[in-house]
Amino acid sequence: MQTFRKRQKTTHNCSGRILSPRQSWAAAFCAACILLCGCHQKDLVYPDSAMIKISVNFDWTYAPDADPDGMTVVFFPEDDGGHIWRYELAGRKGGRIEIPAGRYRIMAFNNDTKDIIYSGTSHMESYNAFTSESVPVEWPDTVLEVCPGIESDKIYRSPDALYCATAENVSVGLCSVSYRPLRPDSDETEIKECGQHVIRCFPAPRTCSYTCILRNVANISGMRRGYFVLSGLSPSELIAYDMLSDSEGEYLFLATRGESDITGKTTAFGRSASPSVRQFLYLIAVMADGRIAAFCHDVSDQVVNSPDKRNVRIVIDGLELPYVKPGGPDDGAPDFEVGVDDWELVIINHVVTLR
């Protein structure tokens, strides 16, 4: 009787050697172990085409009255050679964006300004906001005699209200987002949004408001129009970290006449960072009879000791203007309830006028 033997299944490897089933199983097990060990040694690498949707929300706790038309959001990669991602979001609430997985730092600021210019935009540390210089003013000799510190060629345009928010240690992954928001009064630890992609930013003011009030002004009815100049202000700022320049500039703005007070308001980045800076408030008043009266007052103490650095009030009492005889030529004052940005500065025969 013929007998048959069960044929053993064999496997060929690349070298041509025949492996038994037991050997094949052992080889597969070793390969799996190697792969598992590799997973613990390397981070997940996402394909370049993978775009992750994120919600960027703005919390206006530090600027509750702000109502910008839109916000710019910039993602700076921690890798210096990485791509910078910039997004424009309408309104003040925020919106949805798409960005590749990775590690970033974030800076956001309102994009509805008209007079602010930016430089150094390739890095968050160098992102600088500034305004251009105005046309030099040819002050009359009478002004220069009373106000020797006034600079005709260092007058800058007032910046618009600017708000900025930043966040560091931003990690965007397929399953979650983690980040550390930088807030004015908090050293907050890392926030991790597991299972969702939400980043909350806290915009805070980067500009300051200066309100100047001259109380109980004598002979105020004889003033036809007037101008304030405030010196010792910084013309620029690194907005990510609220760092002011040590340069010094001046801001020219309208002085509005009331029944007994003269008031004016301007916006600036803030007081110059120079340790030796002094701040002076100048008033140039054009009287109804054509005379020009100039006044200078050191307001450094009021600015430095202001309880609110973002909203500074400068108050001076007891100023006396030259007396103008009633009923003289050009007597009376026009309506001053206008903003300085709506006017054009013109110099005619060394007299500052507006049209």
Secondary structure as GFF3:
##gff-version 3
##sequence-region A 1 355
A	DSSP	beta_strand	11	12	.	.	.	ID=ss1
A	DSSP	beta_strand	18	19	.	.	.	ID=ss2
A	DSSP	alpha_helix	21	41	.	.	.	ID=ss3
A	DSSP	beta_strand	51	58	.	.	.	ID=ss4
A	DSSP	beta_strand	70	77	.	.	.	ID=ss5
A	DSSP	beta_strand	85	90	.	.	.	ID=ss6
A	DSSP	beta_strand	94	100	.	.	.	ID=ss7
A	DSSP	beta_strand	102	110	.	.	.	ID=ss8
A	DSSP	beta_strand	117	119	.	.	.	ID=ss9
A	DSSP	beta_strand	128	130	.	.	.	ID=ss10
A	DSSP	alpha_helix	141	146	.	.	.	ID=ss11
A	DSSP	beta_strand	163	172	.	.	.	ID=ss12
A	DSSP	beta_strand	176	182	.	.	.	ID=ss13
A	DSSP	beta_strand	191	194	.	.	.	ID=ss14
A	DSSP	beta_strand	198	201	.	.	.	ID=ss15
A	DSSP	beta_strand	204	205	.	.	.	ID=ss16
A	DSSP	beta_strand	208	215	.	.	.	ID=ss17
A	DSSP	three_ten_helix	220	222	.	.	.	ID=ss18
A	DSSP	beta_strand	223	233	.	.	.	ID=ss19
A	DSSP	beta_strand	236	238	.	.	.	ID=ss20
A	DSSP	beta_strand	243	244	.	.	.	ID=ss21
A	DSSP	beta_strand	249	257	.	.	.	ID=ss22
A	DSSP	beta_strand	262	268	.	.	.	ID=ss23
A	DSSP	beta_strand	280	287	.	.	.	ID=ss24
A	DSSP	beta_strand	292	298	.	.	.	ID=ss25
A	DSSP	alpha_helix	300	304	.	.	.	ID=ss26
A	DSSP	beta_strand	311	317	.	.	.	ID=ss27
A	DSSP	three_ten_helix	340	342	.	.	.	ID=ss28
A	DSSP	beta_strand	345	348	.	.	.	ID=ss29
A	DSSP	beta_strand	351	354	.	.	.	ID=ss30
###
